[in-house]
Amino acid sequence: FRIDPQTFGLVSIRFIEKYSILPLYRANNTLVVAMENPLVWEPLNELRVITSLNVVPVLASRDAILRVIKELSRANEITGKQKIGDLARTMNMDVVDDAPEDSIAETDNTLVGVVNKMILDAYNQGVSDIHLETYPGKRNTLVRFRKDGVMKKYFEFLPKFRSALVSRIKIMARLDISEKRRPQDGKIEIKLSADDKLELRVATVPTAHGLEDVVMRVLACAQPVALDKVGLPANVLERIKVLAQKPYGLFLLCGPTGSGKTTTLHSVLSFINSPERKIWTAEDPIEITQDGLRQVQVNANIGWTFAAAMRSFLRADPDVIMVGEMRDIETAQIAIQASLTGHMVFSTLHTNSAAESMVRLLDLGMDPFNFSDALVGILAQRLTRRYCKSCKTSYIPSRDELLSLVEEYCAGTPLDSAAVMQAWHQTYRNQDGGFTLYAAGGCELCEGTGYKGRMGVYEFLEATPPIKSLIQHQASVVELQATAIKQGMRTLKQSGIELVLQGHTNIEQIRSVCN
């Protein structure tokens, strides 16, 4: 291909990867792009809107396009890091060294460019959170990105820019720039193309010495992942497919913030989404959009809460209702009542395990008989770092390492370690009759970390008659979990250890996300 790097930068990496379309070069008011099928008009129309140029497609193989995109994406990321430094240097030259913080305007063009660049870099690199950390005196202001659950340094700004940086973000989020004594919440919306937008949830936190930190959660309005591609174990996937299509019941997902609950929930909704079903969702915020779903964003400031939305949905002829989160007893009671009156209800909880979710709702005051009748299943999940496929290295584990894994797998459960080891030999042994595990390497693709991306760790508890009976008798977490394990449930830790045996990650990563 004849490729102009500057032309490649006209369009976001997400758009290029979404359509496998490669901007080649620009001639006057014409943009030439490579496509596998030049007759597909949708991405061409979007490109015309984004670039305000005439777009001319040329034919190319998909493999060639993807190979070049991968190479240029890596180069573009490196260039992006250099550019933020160039912008910051320009900003430094525009301001005299002894200028007070108050003299630097939050509307300064270069400052605006720096903040925009920081946000777009985060988006293009797949970052989940941006942390702006201010320090007193002559210490620099630090910006860190959280990617794949791990924090890493992005850039440092001179101390004279800390107030202007915070104020600029506050202006973008429509917050009060004069209020520095109490925390504030807001959001920033950035239009990326005719159909795609980027939303950031902004939280300011007052810190010592009258300063403020800013944390921005990056929420790209994405499309749902196919349920088969989420990474659920085959047996769990099949049971969830069956339960999700029930005419009524309550299905819960649980886990901490950032554990992938919304992604999985929308994958389930995508699986059952059809013209024959009316599906209402109440979310805060709407992170994933789907055609066919009637999606509502709640706003507690005007009384439009999850509970209020659910009451409204029940008067709107629903088949399926999704509530983004069960935050209070009122929402939980309405959800259970809805599931008992002929509706399928999906929701999430911030709990540590499937068994804990049941006890938590009972402790809130749920009627155990109504709850047990309504519940069909609970899926707990975490996200763990995955090895980089290009550089992970294999090794033969020692007997002590395997025994340690078995002991950890069986801890706190009625399982027999000898039987578990025998099952592992049948499932995971290599051609020599032993086991092969892997360790993190380090290469250019993973920036020397040995890890690239994250994958799900799952614990699925189906509400079988024995489980329902225990709920009615308000059994403890230990009793509920022991019964579920006897029925075949794998805990989060057990599922994680199986990922270790499959060569996807290591036990340290599993321990970091599972108790």
Phi, psi and omega in degrees: 000146167268110187236132174259115182305325179293324177294320178302326181281357179292335187238146181294150179300321181300317180295315181299315181288326181299316185255000185050051182240134189242108174294124184264298181201165181241133176233109185056243181259021182241133177249123179261128182231150176261134181220153175289323179228096182295353181274351177283116191271336187302307180294330179294317178297318179297319180298321179298321180291316184293315189262344186058034180237158169286133185249127179243116180272147173233154185279137175206156180286149181298319181299317180295318179298313182295324179296315181291320178302316180299315181294315183288328178298317179296314179296322181294324180294319179295316179300321180300321179295321179293323185292322179297326176293319178297317179297318181295321178295321177299319180296321179296320182291333181283346184238131179294151188301324184263017181293135177290158180303320186295341184276352182264118186280138178289349178262005178305132186303317181292320177298317177302316179296322179297313181295316178299317180297318179300316181293315181292324175299317179299316180297312183292333180270002179073033181280142180267328183217143175247126181246119175254113188244117182260147182229152183284168175067224185261015178282141181292157172275127186257134172247125178236147177252142169257117180230131182055034177083359184242137178277140174215150181291136176255307182196159174239134177251149178299150185301334182292348181261358189297316181294319181294322179296313179297316181296321179299315180294322178298319178298316180297328181267006180058045177255166181279111184287343180276343182271110182239002185263344181227155181290152177226152177235141178200190178212154177239134176242130179233126180276122181265327179202188182299326184246342186255139174222158179245129179240138177237128172275124187249131176230126174258142181229116177296135179238184182297157177068024177072019180262174179223141168260153176233133175237129180241122175271124183273120182236095176276128180289093188261176174266154182292149174276138178301140184303324179293342184260000184290330181105017177290143173303148188304317182292322178292318179303314182294320179293320179295321177300321180290312184293324182295336182266006176296150181289335179206159180143177180237122179240126185243145169242138182225155181155167180287172176301135178083015181265004176093014182299315182297319179299312180295317181299316179290332175294320177295316179297322178297324180295322183263357182290117180208162179299341182278351183243142172258116184242121176252140176230140173243119188225157178210094356268182174279109183263330182231130180253144179222134171293141179097340176265141173263101188258134183234134175260123182283158180213097184297336182297334179248015179082006181270076184269176176300318180296317179296320179296319180296318178300319178295318180299321183295342176264005185243032173052059181273153165260319182230138177235132174242126177249122186306325182198138173271095186267343184209170183295327181298314179297318180297318180296318179294321180297316179293318178298319179296319181290335179276351182246030170096021179235147173269124184241131175243142177201177180233158177224148175267074177233167188273334182210169180296316181295321179297328180298318180294315181294322179300315181292324177294321178295332178290343180113014178294143174292120186298329181285316176296318181297315181294323178294324185281322190292134174246331179181159177226131177244116173264146181209157173222168172243130178238152181292142182252143176300146169289123183293337184282337187226003179295145184242140182270154174205162178264117183289151177285165179297322180297322179295319179293318179297324177295319178296317180296316180299318180291325180295322186266350185303130177073014180231164178278009184287149178264127186296324179294319179294322178295316179298320178297319178295322178297319180299324180286330187262320193245358184292151179271187183296335180271002179088001178252203181241149174238121174248173184230156177234156179290138177259251181152120181211182182295323183297325182256014179057033176078006184274333185088356181233146177213109180084178178229163178222161184277146170242127192235150174224113185246124178244117178268138183279079178279168179307317177298322178293316179300321179296319178295322177298316181297329178267009178051054181291165180279169177301318182298316180295315180298316182291319180298317179295318180297320179295320177299331179276358176112001180291141172255131179289170177303315181297318180295317178298322179295318179296325176294326175294325176297314180295333178278352176089018183270333185201192179233169187293332178296319178294321179294317179297331182288342181242348181233131176291000000 
